Every structure is written in C-alpha cells, then in structure tokens.
C-alpha cells in the first residue's frame, strides 16, 4: 500500500519533470535541478519500501538523502530570489557545506556508527521500512531541517510585510510553498510516522512553481533589470508584460510620474490622459518595433529619451516590454538653442536672399528699360509683355494637366520675360530708331538682336543665377522670333524644336505689338489683334498654346484698358 503510494508520487514527479524538460526553453535550471532532486528522493523512498534485504534498504536510504539534503536549499534559494532578497555568497556556501556534511555521514551508514548505530529491515502494512538506532551525528539532519523551517517562516513574514511591492503571484506562491514544506515535515516528525510525507509537500511546491513560472520569471527579470540600470546610473525604467500589466519600476519613475504609485502590480495599466500613457504605454508595440529611433518626451520642463525594448525569454518567447528613461535635458536644451539660432539665422539669410534677389530683378528690369529707352518705337513694351506673360502663365498653370508646365518653370519664364529684347543694346541707333520700313540690310542688322541678346543674358546671369533660370532667359532672348512653320529667325527652328518658353514669349511679344500704337502704325483693336493671332496659329504660333492664349482675352483687355486709363490720367 505505502509502496504504491511512493510509486504513484514518483510517477507524478517524473511526469512533471518531463513536462519541465519539454518546456526547457522557458524554464530555468534551478527548477530542473529541483525536479531531479525530487525524483532521486522519491526513488530512494520507493526502493526502501520494496527492499528485500537490509543492504538494499540502506542504499535506498542513501539515495533518498541525496535529494533530501539539497532540496530544502534549492527551494529556499528560489524563494528568496522571488522575494527579491539577496543572500550572500558566504551564506549559500555555508548552507551547501552543511548539506554536504550531512550527506557525507549518511553515506557512512553500514560502515561506521556515526549516523546510525544500527539498522534493521522491518515489514508492516504491506511495505518495508528501516528501524534505525540513531548515532551521535544523526541530529545534524533534523537541525538542518529546523533551521530551514525558521528561515521559511521568516520569509513568509517578509513577503506578507512587502506584499504591496511584490506581484500577487509571487506572494501567493511563497505563502503556499513554505507552509507545504513546513507542515509536511513537522507532521511527519510529530506523528513519528514510518511514512514520509515530505514528497507530497515537494510535489505541491513544484506544481505551484510550474503553474506560476511565467509570471514569476517576468518579475525576476524585472528585478535584474532594476539592478543593472541602477549600476549604469540610468534615470529609470518601467516593466510592462505583454498583456500590458504593470510589473515593476524604480523610484525615479514614481517621482517623475506620480500616477505610477497608484498602479497595482500584476494589474493592467489604467488608461489616462497623461503623456506617459498616451505617448508611451498606448503605443508600446509600434515603438518597440521601431528599433532605430528613440522618442523624446517633455515632463516638467525636462526632456527624456524613451527607448522601448522587447523582453524575450530564451530568444523566442516575448514576455513583456522594458521602457527605459534617460534624462536628456541638457542635450535637448543645447539642441533647442542651436535650432533656435539656426532658425533665426535661416530667416536672416532668407531675408537677405530675398533682398538680393529683389535688387537683381530690379537691375535686370532697369537694364532692359535702359535698352528700350534707345528704341523710340517700343516705349513700355517690356513692362507690358512681362504682364502679358504673367497673365498667360496663370492660365497655363490652371491647365497644368494638359500642358504639363510646372509652377516653378512658369515663374522663371515670367521673371525672364523683361530680358527678351536685351540684345537691342548692340543694334545701331540709326536702325533701332528708324520710324519707317527697314531695308533688307537694316532688317538683317535688327535680326542680330536675338543672338546678341542671348550672349548678353548668358554673360550677365551666368555665375549669379541658377542654371535653370539662365537657360530659360537665354532661350527666350534667342528664340522668341522663331515661328512654328520654321520661317522665323535666327535659326529657323520649327514646331516643338522651339523651346516652349520662347513660344510663350512670341505670343506676348506679337500681341503687344498689335494692340500698341507705334510711330509707324495705329494700335489694332482687340478684335483685330485676336483675329490675327487666331489666323496665325500653326503658322507663326504654337496652335495648342495659341488656343489657350485666346482664352486670356478678358484678362488682357482689363489690363490694357487700365493701363490706357492710367496713362490718360497722368497726361
């Protein structure tokens, strides 16, 4: 009967051991050691119960003591670790040495009368047991067990006193482990039973540890983290498990975020409007996956770098998150100072750049007007054509899907428009100021202004303006007299060979010449001017651009009428 009891307990223990080994990726070595020692103890108990000779029973007794001497030590060390109690190395060595001494004298049984003076094998109730005549050193083992009873009782009081600072699972586990072992041993001693009840207590212990190990390991890991961070003099940390339950934090964090003082260990972090919850806790998963970037938060005029690390046990099992806080106030204040300075400097540079750009634009416009002042036939032409190009550019921008001309490009065209006739500075005054029709020779002389204009524009702008503007301005000056049919000058380009900026300028240039009064002609009416442009589409002008230009009539009439009205008022 008793032998079967030991056998059943042994089988259960072996089953638990196998379970531990299967889960070895999650379970640490101390629990494996505990299960092995328990199996050794039970094997010895069973061997005694079925022994047919005193020699076999003695060996069963010795095997039982191998587990019995070291199991209390393993349980005590594990319990202190759970309770966050640090045991000195000297004390651990003392406990191990004591257990080893006891085991040494146990091994002397059958040879020397130190532990047992004599041993006989008896039978009763269906099992065998040893009848022992205790020797002088037998008291070592009960003394050791009584010492562990005192230690475990002290541990229980410590845990109950610190229960608010320990996870609920830890408190309950220790509160059940300790009495299980204490009462099992005391019950056995008080009854002077020939049956050992300690294996039952050990089974209860290992079952409790297995059931709560994930939570226990989580807390144990957080304790080690705390110790490491304090050694590194970091500001603080918070540990949250994968289910967003609060595990632990240090005192610095509780001062920085008072709400943490209200959090309960092993309970889900409560939702709140605080920066800690909204910026960090709520986004733990996404922040932990973004391994390259740290988050900076501001708390009470201080800046903290927040790093989220996944807590992974045995490389694969995610058990929680470590939230590290490092005080970066000094660095951030420095960066902010530099950023403010750079911002102010950037604004000053931008302001100066805008001023310089304005001066350049005015110089370009002044140069163009100076050139125009030599031509008595085209007074005000530069300003008017620039305005016409601006009106046309707005229309082109509104139809960007069709014409595919960007805002940046069109702004360059508008800016470059006043320079289209800059080459007239190289034309002889007699030709430039002639009121009548040009002779063939004079016309050839006048045509030179396109080439000369391109040269002048490039020489003036190159090295001062960006390449894109230089190219646009040069193309306008050089090609604005080219025609769609290839009959223009100076190169005879046709169709899309002509740069689009020059095709835009050509429309504005000719339209202004049509509606403006010259010494050799009266101004055409708007109807006449638009009809001429329309009839010239596909010949002189780009037909697609020309079609859109015709839709600018309302805006162009308003501009020219206002200009005429202003001139009349001045006169």
C-alpha positions as CSV (number, residue, x, y, z in Angstrom):
1,X,0.0,0.0,0.0
2,X,2.7,2.5,1.1
3,X,4.9,1.3,-1.7
4,X,2.2,2.0,-4.2
5,X,1.9,5.5,-2.6
6,X,5.6,6.2,-3.2
7,X,5.3,4.7,-6.7
8,X,2.3,7.0,-7.6
9,X,4.1,10.1,-6.2
10,X,7.2,9.1,-8.1
11,X,5.3,8.7,-11.4
12,X,3.6,12.1,-10.9
13,X,7.0,13.6,-10.2
14,X,8.6,12.0,-13.3
15,X,5.7,13.4,-15.3
16,X,6.2,16.9,-14.0
17,X,9.9,16.5,-14.7
18,X,9.3,15.5,-18.3
19,X,6.9,18.5,-18.6
20,X,9.7,20.7,-17.4
21,X,12.2,19.3,-19.8
22,X,9.8,19.7,-22.7
23,X,9.4,23.4,-21.7
24,X,13.1,23.8,-21.1
25,X,13.1,26.9,-23.5
26,X,11.1,28.7,-20.8
27,X,12.1,27.1,-17.6
28,X,15.5,27.8,-15.9
29,X,18.0,25.4,-14.5
30,X,17.0,25.8,-10.8
31,X,13.6,24.3,-11.4
32,X,15.1,21.4,-13.4
33,X,17.5,20.7,-10.5
34,X,14.6,20.8,-8.1
35,X,12.7,18.2,-10.1
36,X,15.7,15.9,-10.5
37,X,16.5,16.0,-6.7
38,X,12.8,15.3,-6.0
39,X,12.9,12.2,-8.3
40,X,16.0,11.0,-6.6
41,X,14.4,11.4,-3.2
42,X,11.3,9.5,-4.3
43,X,13.3,6.7,-6.0
44,X,15.1,6.2,-2.7
45,X,11.8,6.1,-0.7
46,X,10.3,3.6,-3.1
47,X,13.4,1.4,-3.1
48,X,13.3,1.2,0.8
49,X,9.6,0.2,0.6
50,X,10.2,-2.7,-1.8
51,X,13.6,-3.8,-0.4
52,X,14.0,-7.5,0.4
53,X,17.3,-7.0,2.2
54,X,18.7,-4.5,4.7
55,X,21.6,-3.7,2.3
56,X,19.2,-2.7,-0.5
57,X,17.1,-0.7,2.0
58,X,20.3,1.1,3.2
59,X,21.1,2.1,-0.4
60,X,17.6,3.3,-0.9
61,X,18.0,5.4,2.3
62,X,21.3,6.9,1.0
63,X,19.6,7.7,-2.4
64,X,16.7,9.3,-0.6
65,X,19.1,11.5,1.4
66,X,20.8,12.8,-1.8
67,X,17.6,14.6,-2.6
68,X,16.6,15.2,1.0
69,X,19.8,17.1,1.9
70,X,19.8,19.5,-1.1
71,X,16.0,20.0,-1.8
72,X,15.5,22.5,1.1
73,X,18.4,24.5,-0.1
74,X,17.1,24.7,-3.7
75,X,13.7,25.7,-2.5
76,X,15.0,28.3,-0.1
77,X,17.2,29.9,-2.7
78,X,14.4,30.0,-5.3
79,X,12.0,31.5,-2.7
80,X,14.5,34.3,-1.7
81,X,15.0,35.1,-5.4
82,X,11.3,35.5,-5.8
83,X,11.1,37.7,-2.7
84,X,13.9,39.9,-4.0
85,X,16.1,39.0,-1.0
86,X,19.8,39.0,-1.7
87,X,21.6,36.1,0.0
88,X,25.4,36.5,0.4
89,X,27.7,34.0,-1.3
90,X,29.1,33.1,2.1
91,X,25.7,32.1,3.4
92,X,24.9,30.0,0.3
93,X,28.3,28.2,0.7
94,X,27.5,27.6,4.4
95,X,24.2,26.0,3.6
96,X,25.6,23.8,0.8
97,X,28.5,22.8,3.0
98,X,26.2,21.9,5.8
99,X,24.1,19.7,3.5
100,X,27.2,18.0,2.1
101,X,28.5,17.2,5.6
102,X,25.1,15.7,6.5
103,X,25.2,13.6,3.2
104,X,28.8,12.5,4.0
105,X,27.8,11.0,7.3
106,X,24.7,9.4,5.7
107,X,26.9,7.7,3.3
108,X,28.8,6.2,6.3
109,X,25.7,4.1,7.2
110,X,26.6,0.4,7.2
111,X,30.3,1.2,7.7
112,X,30.5,3.4,10.7
113,X,28.2,4.0,13.6
114,X,28.2,7.8,13.2
115,X,24.8,8.4,11.7
116,X,23.0,5.2,12.6
117,X,24.4,2.9,15.2
118,X,22.5,0.0,13.8
119,X,19.9,-0.6,11.0
120,X,17.4,-3.4,10.6
121,X,14.7,-4.0,8.0
122,X,11.1,-4.4,9.2
123,X,7.8,-5.1,7.5
124,X,4.4,-3.6,8.2
125,X,1.2,-2.7,6.4
126,X,2.4,-4.1,3.1
127,X,5.7,-2.2,2.9
128,X,9.2,-2.4,4.2
129,X,10.9,0.2,6.4
130,X,14.1,0.7,8.3
131,X,14.3,0.5,12.0
132,X,17.1,2.8,13.0
133,X,19.2,3.2,16.1
134,X,20.4,6.8,15.8
135,X,24.0,7.7,16.2
136,X,25.5,10.8,17.7
137,X,25.6,12.7,14.3
138,X,22.0,12.0,13.3
139,X,20.9,15.3,14.9
140,X,22.6,17.2,12.0
141,X,19.8,16.5,9.6
142,X,16.8,17.4,11.9
143,X,18.8,20.5,12.9
144,X,19.2,21.5,9.3
145,X,15.5,21.0,8.6
146,X,14.5,23.0,11.7
147,X,16.9,25.7,10.5
148,X,15.1,25.8,7.1
149,X,11.7,25.9,8.9
150,X,12.8,29.0,10.7
151,X,14.2,30.5,7.5
152,X,10.9,29.8,5.6
153,X,8.7,31.2,8.4
154,X,10.8,34.4,8.4
155,X,10.4,34.5,4.7
156,X,6.7,34.3,5.0
157,X,6.6,37.3,7.3
158,X,8.8,39.2,5.0
159,X,6.6,38.5,2.0
160,X,3.4,39.4,3.9
161,X,5.0,42.7,5.0
162,X,6.2,43.5,1.5
163,X,3.1,42.2,-0.3
164,X,2.3,45.6,-1.9
165,X,5.7,45.7,-3.5
166,X,5.6,42.1,-4.9
167,X,3.4,40.6,-7.6
168,X,0.3,38.8,-6.4
169,X,1.6,35.5,-8.0
170,X,4.8,35.7,-6.0
171,X,3.1,36.4,-2.7
172,X,0.7,33.5,-3.2
173,X,3.3,31.1,-4.4
174,X,5.6,31.7,-1.4
175,X,2.7,31.8,1.0
176,X,1.7,28.3,-0.2
177,X,5.2,26.8,-0.7
178,X,6.5,27.5,2.7
179,X,3.6,26.0,4.8
180,X,3.5,23.0,2.4
181,X,7.1,22.0,3.3
182,X,6.9,23.1,7.0
183,X,3.8,21.2,7.8
184,X,4.8,18.1,5.8
185,X,8.0,17.8,7.8
186,X,6.5,18.7,11.2
187,X,3.6,16.4,10.6
188,X,5.9,13.5,9.9
189,X,8.1,14.3,12.9
190,X,5.2,14.8,15.4
191,X,3.5,11.6,14.4
192,X,6.8,9.7,14.3
193,X,5.3,8.1,11.2
194,X,7.2,5.5,9.3
195,X,5.8,7.0,6.1
196,X,7.5,10.2,4.8
197,X,5.1,13.0,3.8
198,X,7.7,15.4,2.6
199,X,7.5,14.1,-1.0
200,X,3.8,15.3,-1.1
201,X,5.0,18.8,0.1
202,X,7.6,18.8,-2.6
203,X,5.0,17.9,-5.3
204,X,2.9,20.8,-4.2
205,X,5.9,23.1,-4.4
206,X,6.9,22.0,-7.9
207,X,3.2,22.2,-9.1
208,X,2.9,25.8,-7.8
209,X,6.2,26.8,-9.4
210,X,5.2,25.4,-12.8
211,X,1.8,27.0,-12.7
212,X,3.1,30.5,-11.9
213,X,6.5,30.3,-13.6
214,X,5.8,32.7,-16.4
215,X,4.7,35.5,-14.1
216,X,7.5,34.7,-11.6
217,X,10.1,34.8,-14.3
218,X,8.8,38.1,-15.5
219,X,9.2,39.6,-12.1
220,X,12.6,38.1,-11.6
221,X,13.7,39.5,-14.9
222,X,12.5,43.0,-13.9
223,X,14.4,42.7,-10.6
224,X,17.6,42.0,-12.5
225,X,16.9,44.9,-14.9
226,X,16.5,47.3,-11.9
227,X,19.8,46.2,-10.5
228,X,21.5,46.7,-13.9
229,X,20.0,50.1,-14.6
230,X,21.0,51.3,-11.1
231,X,24.5,50.2,-11.7
232,X,24.6,52.1,-15.0
233,X,23.2,55.2,-13.3
234,X,20.3,55.4,-15.8
235,X,17.3,57.6,-14.9
236,X,14.7,54.9,-14.6
237,X,12.6,52.1,-16.1
238,X,9.2,50.6,-16.2
239,X,8.5,46.9,-17.0
240,X,5.1,46.0,-18.6
241,X,4.2,42.5,-19.5
242,X,2.9,41.5,-22.9
243,X,-0.7,41.8,-21.7
244,X,0.0,45.4,-20.6
245,X,0.1,44.5,-16.9
246,X,2.4,46.5,-14.6
247,X,5.4,44.6,-13.3
248,X,7.8,47.0,-11.7
249,X,9.6,50.4,-11.8
250,X,12.2,52.3,-9.9
251,X,11.7,55.2,-7.5
252,X,12.8,57.9,-10.0
253,X,9.9,56.9,-12.3
254,X,7.5,57.2,-9.5
255,X,8.7,60.7,-8.7
256,X,8.6,61.7,-12.4
257,X,5.2,60.1,-13.0
258,X,3.2,60.1,-9.7
259,X,0.4,58.1,-11.3
260,X,2.7,55.0,-11.3
261,X,2.3,55.0,-7.5
262,X,-1.3,54.1,-8.0
263,X,-0.6,51.2,-10.4
264,X,-1.1,47.8,-8.9
265,X,1.5,45.1,-9.6
266,X,0.1,42.4,-11.9
267,X,-2.8,44.6,-12.9
268,X,-3.4,46.2,-16.3
269,X,-2.1,49.7,-16.6
270,X,-5.1,52.0,-16.2
271,X,-6.0,54.3,-19.1
272,X,-5.4,58.1,-18.6
273,X,-4.8,61.3,-20.4
274,X,-1.2,61.6,-19.2
275,X,1.7,61.8,-21.6
276,X,3.1,58.5,-20.2
277,X,0.0,56.6,-21.2
278,X,-0.9,58.4,-24.4
279,X,2.6,58.7,-25.9
280,X,4.3,55.6,-24.5
281,X,2.1,52.8,-23.0
282,X,-0.6,53.1,-25.6
283,X,2.0,52.7,-28.4
284,X,4.3,50.1,-26.8
285,X,4.1,47.6,-29.7
286,X,4.8,50.1,-32.5
287,X,7.5,51.9,-30.5
288,X,9.3,48.6,-29.7
289,X,9.3,47.6,-33.4
290,X,10.8,50.9,-34.4
291,X,14.3,49.9,-33.2
292,X,16.2,52.7,-34.9
293,X,14.5,55.7,-33.4
294,X,14.2,56.9,-29.8
295,X,11.3,59.0,-28.6
296,X,11.8,62.3,-26.7
297,X,9.1,63.4,-24.3
298,X,8.9,66.5,-22.1
299,X,7.9,66.2,-18.5
300,X,8.0,69.2,-16.1
301,X,10.4,71.2,-18.3
302,X,12.7,68.2,-18.6
303,X,13.4,66.0,-21.6
304,X,13.7,62.3,-21.5
305,X,14.9,59.8,-24.2
306,X,12.5,56.9,-24.2
307,X,13.7,53.5,-25.5
308,X,11.3,50.5,-25.7
309,X,12.9,47.1,-25.7
310,X,11.1,43.8,-26.1
311,X,11.8,41.3,-23.2
312,X,12.3,37.9,-24.8
313,X,13.0,34.8,-22.8
314,X,15.2,32.2,-24.3
315,X,15.3,34.2,-27.6
316,X,11.8,33.4,-28.8
317,X,9.2,34.0,-26.2
318,X,8.0,37.6,-25.8
319,X,7.1,38.2,-22.2
320,X,7.0,42.0,-21.9
321,X,8.5,45.4,-22.5
322,X,11.2,47.4,-20.9
323,X,10.6,51.2,-21.0
324,X,13.9,53.0,-20.4
325,X,14.0,56.7,-19.5
326,X,17.3,58.6,-19.8
327,X,17.5,62.3,-18.8
328,X,18.5,64.3,-21.9
329,X,17.5,67.7,-20.6
330,X,21.0,69.2,-21.0
331,X,21.5,67.8,-24.5
332,X,17.9,68.8,-25.6
333,X,18.4,72.4,-24.3
334,X,21.6,72.6,-26.3
335,X,19.9,71.3,-29.4
336,X,17.0,73.7,-28.9
337,X,19.4,76.6,-28.5
338,X,21.2,75.5,-31.7
339,X,17.9,75.0,-33.5
340,X,16.6,78.5,-32.5
341,X,19.9,80.0,-33.6
342,X,19.7,78.2,-36.9
343,X,16.1,79.2,-37.4
344,X,16.9,82.9,-36.8
345,X,20.0,82.6,-39.0
346,X,17.9,80.9,-41.7
347,X,15.3,83.7,-41.5
348,X,18.0,86.3,-41.8
349,X,19.6,84.6,-44.7
350,X,16.2,84.2,-46.4
351,X,15.5,87.9,-45.8
352,X,18.9,88.9,-47.2
353,X,18.5,86.5,-50.1
354,X,15.0,87.9,-50.9
355,X,16.5,91.4,-50.7
356,X,19.4,90.5,-53.0
357,X,17.0,88.8,-55.4
358,X,14.8,91.9,-55.5
359,X,17.9,94.0,-56.2
360,X,18.9,91.7,-59.1
361,X,15.4,91.7,-60.5
362,X,15.3,95.5,-60.4
363,X,18.7,95.7,-62.0
364,X,17.6,93.3,-64.8
365,X,14.4,95.3,-65.3
366,X,16.4,98.6,-65.2
367,X,18.9,97.3,-67.8
368,X,16.0,96.2,-70.0
369,X,14.3,99.5,-69.7
370,X,17.5,101.3,-70.4
371,X,17.9,99.4,-73.6
372,X,14.3,100.0,-74.5
373,X,14.8,103.8,-74.0
374,X,17.0,103.7,-77.1
375,X,14.1,102.5,-79.2
376,X,11.6,105.2,-79.6
377,X,9.2,102.8,-81.4
378,X,8.5,100.5,-78.4
379,X,8.0,102.5,-75.3
380,X,6.7,100.5,-72.4
381,X,6.9,97.3,-74.4
382,X,9.0,95.4,-71.8
383,X,6.6,96.1,-68.9
384,X,3.6,95.2,-71.0
385,X,4.9,92.0,-72.4
386,X,6.0,90.9,-68.9
387,X,2.5,91.4,-67.7
388,X,1.0,89.6,-70.7
389,X,3.4,86.6,-70.0
390,X,2.3,86.7,-66.3
391,X,-1.4,86.5,-67.3
392,X,-0.7,83.7,-69.8
393,X,1.4,81.8,-67.2
394,X,-1.6,81.8,-64.7
395,X,-3.8,80.3,-67.4
396,X,-1.2,77.7,-68.2
397,X,-0.8,76.8,-64.5
398,X,-4.6,76.4,-64.2
399,X,-4.4,73.9,-67.1
400,X,-1.4,72.0,-65.9
401,X,-2.9,68.6,-66.6
402,X,-2.9,69.4,-70.3
403,X,0.2,71.5,-70.8
404,X,2.4,69.9,-68.1
405,X,4.2,73.1,-67.2
406,X,5.2,73.4,-63.6
407,X,4.7,76.5,-61.4
408,X,8.5,76.8,-60.8
409,X,9.1,76.7,-64.6
410,X,6.4,79.3,-65.4
411,X,7.8,81.6,-62.6
412,X,11.2,81.5,-64.4
413,X,9.5,82.4,-67.7
414,X,7.7,85.4,-66.1
415,X,11.0,86.5,-64.4
416,X,13.0,86.2,-67.7
417,X,10.4,88.0,-70.0
418,X,11.8,91.5,-69.5
419,X,15.1,90.4,-70.9
420,X,13.8,89.2,-74.3
421,X,15.0,92.3,-76.2
422,X,18.2,92.9,-74.3
423,X,20.2,92.3,-77.5
424,X,18.9,95.6,-78.9
425,X,21.7,97.3,-77.0
426,X,24.1,96.1,-79.7
427,X,22.0,97.4,-82.6
428,X,23.0,100.7,-84.4
429,X,20.9,103.7,-83.3
430,X,20.0,104.6,-86.8
431,X,18.4,101.2,-87.4
432,X,16.9,100.9,-83.9
433,X,15.3,104.4,-84.1
434,X,14.2,104.3,-87.7
435,X,10.4,105.1,-87.9
436,X,9.8,103.6,-91.3
437,X,10.2,100.3,-93.0
438,X,13.7,98.6,-92.8
439,X,15.8,97.9,-95.9
440,X,16.9,94.3,-96.3
441,X,20.3,95.3,-94.8
442,X,18.7,97.1,-91.9
443,X,16.4,94.1,-91.2
444,X,19.4,91.8,-91.1
445,X,21.0,94.2,-88.6
446,X,17.9,94.2,-86.5
447,X,17.7,90.4,-86.5
448,X,21.1,90.3,-84.8
449,X,19.5,91.4,-81.5
450,X,18.3,87.8,-80.9
451,X,21.8,86.4,-81.0
452,X,23.3,89.4,-79.1
453,X,20.5,89.2,-76.5
454,X,21.3,85.5,-75.8
455,X,25.0,86.4,-75.4
456,X,24.3,89.3,-73.1
457,X,21.8,87.4,-71.0
458,X,24.2,84.5,-70.5
459,X,27.1,86.7,-69.6
460,X,25.1,88.7,-67.1
461,X,23.4,85.8,-65.4
462,X,25.9,83.0,-65.5
463,X,27.5,82.5,-62.1
464,X,24.9,84.7,-60.5
465,X,21.6,82.9,-61.1
466,X,20.9,79.2,-61.1
467,X,21.4,77.2,-64.4
468,X,17.6,76.7,-64.9
469,X,16.9,80.4,-65.0
470,X,20.0,81.1,-67.2
471,X,18.7,78.6,-69.7
472,X,15.2,79.9,-69.8
473,X,16.3,83.6,-70.1
474,X,18.8,82.7,-72.8
475,X,16.2,80.7,-74.8
476,X,13.7,83.5,-74.6
477,X,16.2,86.1,-75.9
478,X,17.5,83.8,-78.6
479,X,14.3,82.1,-80.0
480,X,11.4,84.5,-79.4
481,X,11.3,85.4,-83.1
482,X,11.2,81.8,-84.3
483,X,7.9,80.7,-86.0
484,X,6.0,77.5,-85.8
485,X,6.4,76.9,-89.5
486,X,10.2,77.4,-89.4
487,X,10.1,80.8,-91.2
488,X,11.4,82.8,-88.2
489,X,14.9,83.8,-87.1
490,X,17.7,83.4,-86.1
491,X,17.9,79.6,-86.6
492,X,14.8,78.7,-88.5
493,X,13.6,76.2,-85.9
494,X,10.1,75.0,-86.2
495,X,7.4,73.3,-84.2
496,X,8.4,71.8,-80.9
497,X,12.1,72.4,-81.7
498,X,11.5,75.9,-80.5
499,X,11.7,76.0,-76.6
500,X,8.3,76.3,-75.0
501,X,9.4,79.4,-73.1
502,X,10.2,81.2,-76.4
503,X,6.9,80.1,-77.9
504,X,5.1,81.7,-74.9
505,X,7.2,84.9,-75.3
506,X,6.4,85.1,-79.0
507,X,2.6,85.2,-78.4
508,X,3.1,88.0,-75.8
509,X,5.6,89.9,-77.9
510,X,3.4,90.0,-81.1
511,X,0.2,90.6,-79.2
512,X,1.6,93.7,-77.5
513,X,3.0,95.0,-80.9
514,X,-0.5,94.6,-82.4
515,X,-2.5,96.4,-79.7
516,X,0.1,99.2,-79.1
517,X,0.5,102.4,-81.0
518,X,3.8,102.8,-82.9
519,X,5.2,105.7,-84.8
520,X,4.6,103.8,-88.0
521,X,1.1,102.5,-87.2
522,X,-2.0,102.9,-85.1
523,X,-3.0,100.3,-82.5
524,X,-5.2,97.4,-83.7
525,X,-8.5,96.8,-81.9
526,X,-8.8,93.8,-79.7
527,X,-11.0,92.0,-82.3
528,X,-8.4,92.6,-85.0
529,X,-5.5,91.6,-82.8
530,X,-7.1,88.4,-81.6
531,X,-8.2,87.5,-85.1
532,X,-4.6,88.0,-86.4
533,X,-3.3,85.7,-83.6
534,X,-6.0,83.1,-84.4
535,X,-5.3,83.1,-88.1
536,X,-1.5,82.7,-87.3
537,X,-1.9,79.6,-85.3
538,X,0.0,76.8,-86.8
539,X,2.0,79.2,-88.9
540,X,3.5,81.8,-86.6
541,X,2.4,80.4,-83.3
542,X,2.1,77.1,-81.5
543,X,-1.5,76.1,-82.1
544,X,-2.1,74.5,-78.7
545,X,-0.6,77.3,-76.8
546,X,-2.3,79.8,-79.1
547,X,-5.7,78.3,-78.4
548,X,-5.2,78.8,-74.7
549,X,-3.8,82.3,-75.2
550,X,-7.1,83.3,-76.9
551,X,-8.9,82.4,-73.7
552,X,-7.0,85.1,-71.9
553,X,-8.8,87.9,-73.8
554,X,-10.9,89.1,-70.8
555,X,-7.9,89.4,-68.5
556,X,-5.7,91.1,-71.3
557,X,-8.4,93.6,-72.1
558,X,-8.8,94.6,-68.5
559,X,-5.0,95.1,-68.2
560,X,-4.6,97.2,-71.3
561,X,-7.7,99.3,-70.6
562,X,-6.4,100.0,-67.1
563,X,-3.0,100.9,-68.5
564,X,-4.6,103.3,-71.1
565,X,-6.7,104.9,-68.3
566,X,-3.7,105.4,-66.1
567,X,-1.7,107.0,-68.9
568,X,-4.6,109.3,-69.7
569,X,-4.8,110.4,-66.0
570,X,-1.1,111.1,-65.9
571,X,-1.3,113.1,-69.1
